[in-house]
Amino acid sequence: MSRGRMVRYLLLPVLAGLAVTILVAFYVRVPAGEAGKEPRVPVVVATRPVPAQTPLQADMLAVRQVPADVVGRGAVGRIEEAVGKVTKVPLAEGEFVLTSKLARGDGSDGLAYRLPEGTRALTIAADPVLAVGGFVQPGDRVDVLIGLPGGKPGVEQPEARILVENVLVLAVQQDTAAEGEPAGDGLTHLTLAVAPAHAAAIVLAEQEGRLRLLLRPAGDGRPAGAVTARLADLVR
């Protein structure tokens, strides 16, 4: 074997090892994405189909590392940021959880997202007297008072009592007619957040008696207790 060929055989392993060393050093020192590897970011995804208007729970979610260039704007990166939020649209299994798909909780997404848990929205029609002269506003709290005429089973004499207390007013709509249109009925429509049992009681009370609203002072959540006034008490 000639001297030149022998030198080449001896140098080949050395050069190969040097090349490997350079490549390893390059991939170690160069940030991810610059060495042919796309950067990845954490994204929360649904682990199963989730219907719309569903509060998200931790077992419905998982975090996946995905290429940054496929992540949409507003993607949620941590499970804690999504837990408790309510979905506005259905989520498919594996779908990214985006803030645009979750209710903001400020009421801008609709009345259904403003209801306190365990309550229902109930609208009643109120004349100016019932509606405290028109001073009731959304966000106020009221007590619902019922006046019964008497002469019915369980109510022999006329009486008035607090039926439901500390009720949140969700919306107030005044029935006014536009110029040139027939006059409205002059009623104010108030939408209240009440428990289902209280909603049934208010509907029945509208049929059997007369309702009045008592406007509560701001921040006053103290219970009124059992308050009942009977005609017999007034004439003593």
C-alpha positions as CSV (number, residue, x, y, z in Angstrom):
1,M,0.0,0.0,0.0
2,S,1.4,3.4,-0.9
3,R,2.2,6.0,1.7
4,G,-0.5,8.4,0.3
5,R,-3.2,5.7,0.5
6,M,-2.2,4.8,4.0
7,V,-2.4,8.4,5.1
8,R,-5.9,8.6,3.7
9,Y,-7.1,5.5,5.6
10,L,-5.7,6.9,8.8
11,L,-7.2,10.4,8.4
12,L,-10.8,9.2,7.5
13,P,-11.8,8.1,11.0
14,V,-10.3,11.3,12.5
15,L,-12.2,13.5,10.0
16,A,-15.4,11.6,10.6
17,G,-15.1,12.0,14.4
18,L,-14.3,15.7,14.0
19,A,-17.4,16.1,11.9
20,V,-19.6,14.4,14.4
21,T,-18.2,16.6,17.2
22,I,-18.9,19.7,15.3
23,L,-22.5,18.7,14.5
24,V,-23.2,17.8,18.1
25,A,-21.8,21.1,19.3
26,F,-23.9,22.9,16.8
27,Y,-27.2,21.3,17.9
28,V,-26.4,21.8,21.6
29,R,-25.6,25.5,21.2
30,V,-28.1,26.6,18.6
31,P,-31.6,27.3,20.0
32,A,-34.4,25.0,19.1
33,G,-35.9,25.9,15.7
34,E,-32.6,27.1,14.3
35,A,-31.2,23.5,14.0
36,G,-34.0,22.2,11.8
37,K,-36.4,21.7,14.8
38,E,-39.5,23.8,15.1
39,P,-40.1,25.5,18.5
40,R,-43.0,24.1,20.5
41,V,-45.3,25.7,23.0
42,P,-47.8,24.3,25.5
43,V,-51.4,24.4,24.5
44,V,-54.5,23.2,26.4
45,V,-56.7,20.8,24.5
46,A,-60.0,19.0,25.2
47,T,-59.5,15.3,26.1
48,R,-63.1,14.5,25.1
49,P,-66.0,16.2,23.3
50,V,-67.3,19.1,25.4
51,P,-70.8,20.6,24.7
52,A,-71.4,24.3,24.6
53,Q,-72.3,26.1,27.9
54,T,-70.3,23.6,29.9
55,P,-68.0,24.6,32.8
56,L,-64.6,23.2,32.1
57,Q,-63.1,20.8,34.6
58,A,-59.5,19.6,34.9
59,D,-60.3,16.1,33.8
60,M,-61.6,17.4,30.5
61,L,-58.3,19.0,29.6
62,A,-54.7,18.2,28.9
63,V,-51.6,20.1,27.8
64,R,-49.9,19.3,24.5
65,Q,-46.6,20.6,23.1
66,V,-47.3,21.7,19.6
67,P,-45.4,23.7,16.9
68,A,-45.7,27.4,17.6
69,D,-46.7,28.3,14.0
70,V,-49.9,26.2,14.2
71,V,-51.2,27.7,17.5
72,G,-54.1,30.1,17.0
73,R,-54.3,33.5,18.6
74,G,-55.7,33.4,22.2
75,A,-54.6,29.8,22.8
76,V,-54.7,28.8,26.5
77,G,-51.4,27.5,27.8
78,R,-52.2,26.3,31.3
79,I,-55.1,24.2,32.5
80,E,-55.6,26.4,35.5
81,E,-56.5,29.3,33.2
82,A,-59.4,27.3,31.6
83,V,-60.8,25.4,34.6
84,G,-64.2,26.9,35.7
85,K,-64.6,28.8,32.4
86,V,-67.8,28.1,30.4
87,T,-67.6,27.1,26.8
88,K,-69.5,29.2,24.3
89,V,-69.2,26.6,21.5
90,P,-68.8,22.8,21.5
91,L,-65.2,21.5,21.7
92,A,-64.1,18.4,19.8
93,E,-61.6,15.9,21.3
94,G,-58.1,17.2,20.8
95,E,-59.3,20.7,19.9
96,F,-57.3,23.7,21.1
97,V,-58.9,25.7,23.9
98,L,-59.0,29.3,22.8
99,T,-60.1,32.3,24.8
100,S,-62.6,33.2,22.0
101,K,-64.4,29.9,22.7
102,L,-64.9,30.7,26.4
103,A,-67.3,33.0,28.1
104,R,-65.6,36.1,29.5
105,G,-67.8,36.2,32.5
106,D,-68.6,40.0,32.3
107,G,-72.1,39.5,30.8
108,S,-71.1,40.5,27.3
109,D,-71.7,36.9,26.0
110,G,-75.4,36.9,26.9
111,L,-77.7,36.6,29.8
112,A,-77.2,32.9,30.2
113,Y,-73.6,33.5,31.2
114,R,-74.5,36.1,33.8
115,L,-76.8,33.9,35.8
116,P,-75.5,32.9,39.2
117,E,-75.1,29.1,39.6
118,G,-78.4,27.4,40.6
119,T,-80.6,30.2,39.4
120,R,-83.0,30.8,36.5
121,A,-84.0,34.0,34.7
122,L,-87.6,35.0,35.3
123,T,-89.2,38.1,33.8
124,I,-92.2,39.8,35.4
125,A,-94.3,42.7,34.2
126,A,-94.4,45.6,36.7
127,D,-96.3,48.8,36.8
128,P,-94.5,51.9,38.2
129,V,-95.7,51.2,41.7
130,L,-94.6,47.6,41.6
131,A,-91.2,48.6,40.2
132,V,-90.5,51.1,43.0
133,G,-91.3,54.1,40.8
134,G,-88.9,53.0,38.1
135,F,-85.8,53.3,40.4
136,V,-84.9,49.6,40.1
137,Q,-81.8,49.1,38.0
138,P,-79.8,46.1,36.7
139,G,-77.5,44.8,39.5
140,D,-79.8,45.9,42.3
141,R,-81.3,43.5,44.7
142,V,-84.9,43.4,45.8
143,D,-87.3,41.5,48.1
144,V,-90.5,40.3,46.5
145,L,-93.6,41.1,48.5
146,I,-97.0,39.5,47.9
147,G,-100.4,40.8,49.0
148,L,-103.2,38.2,49.3
149,P,-106.9,39.2,49.4
150,G,-107.9,36.5,51.9
151,G,-110.9,34.2,51.8
152,K,-108.8,31.3,50.4
153,P,-107.6,28.1,51.9
154,G,-104.8,28.9,54.3
155,V,-105.4,32.7,54.0
156,E,-108.6,33.6,55.7
157,Q,-107.8,37.3,56.2
158,P,-106.0,39.7,53.8
159,E,-102.3,39.6,54.4
160,A,-98.9,40.6,52.9
161,R,-95.7,38.8,53.3
162,I,-92.2,38.7,51.9
163,L,-92.2,35.8,49.4
164,V,-88.5,35.9,48.3
165,E,-85.7,38.1,49.4
166,N,-82.3,39.4,48.2
167,V,-83.1,38.7,44.5
168,L,-80.7,39.9,41.9
169,V,-82.1,42.1,39.1
170,L,-80.6,41.1,35.8
171,A,-82.3,43.4,33.4
172,V,-84.9,46.2,33.3
173,Q,-86.8,47.1,30.1
174,Q,-89.3,50.0,30.0
175,D,-92.1,49.5,27.5
176,T,-92.2,52.8,25.7
177,A,-93.6,53.5,22.2
178,A,-91.7,55.2,19.5
179,E,-92.9,58.4,17.9
180,G,-95.9,57.7,15.7
181,E,-96.6,54.2,17.1
182,P,-99.4,53.1,19.4
183,A,-98.7,53.7,23.1
184,G,-97.3,50.7,25.0
185,D,-98.8,49.2,28.1
186,G,-96.6,51.4,30.3
187,L,-95.2,48.4,32.1
188,T,-91.6,47.7,33.1
189,H,-90.3,44.2,32.5
190,L,-87.8,43.1,35.1
191,T,-85.7,40.0,34.7
192,L,-84.8,38.4,38.0
193,A,-82.3,35.7,38.9
194,V,-84.2,33.2,41.2
195,A,-84.0,29.6,42.3
196,P,-86.4,27.3,40.5
197,A,-88.6,26.9,43.6
198,H,-88.8,30.7,44.0
199,A,-89.7,31.1,40.3
200,A,-92.6,28.8,40.8
201,A,-93.7,30.7,43.9
202,I,-93.6,34.0,42.1
203,V,-95.6,32.8,39.2
204,L,-98.3,31.4,41.5
205,A,-98.3,34.6,43.5
206,E,-98.9,36.7,40.3
207,Q,-102.0,34.6,39.7
208,E,-103.4,34.7,43.3
209,G,-102.3,38.0,44.6
210,R,-100.4,41.2,43.9
211,L,-96.7,41.6,43.9
212,R,-94.5,44.5,45.0
213,L,-90.8,44.9,45.0
214,L,-88.8,46.2,47.9
215,L,-85.5,47.8,46.8
216,R,-82.6,46.8,49.1
217,P,-79.8,49.2,50.0
218,A,-76.6,48.6,48.1
219,G,-74.5,45.9,49.8
220,D,-77.3,44.9,52.3
221,G,-77.5,41.1,52.2
222,R,-78.9,40.6,55.6
223,P,-82.0,38.3,55.8
224,A,-85.3,40.0,56.4
225,G,-86.7,37.0,58.2
226,A,-90.3,36.0,58.3
227,V,-92.2,39.2,57.7
228,T,-96.0,39.0,57.5
229,A,-98.7,41.6,58.1
230,R,-102.4,40.7,58.5
231,L,-105.5,42.8,58.4
232,A,-106.4,41.7,61.9
233,D,-103.0,43.2,63.1
234,L,-103.9,46.6,61.6
235,V,-107.3,47.0,63.3
236,R,-106.3,46.1,66.8
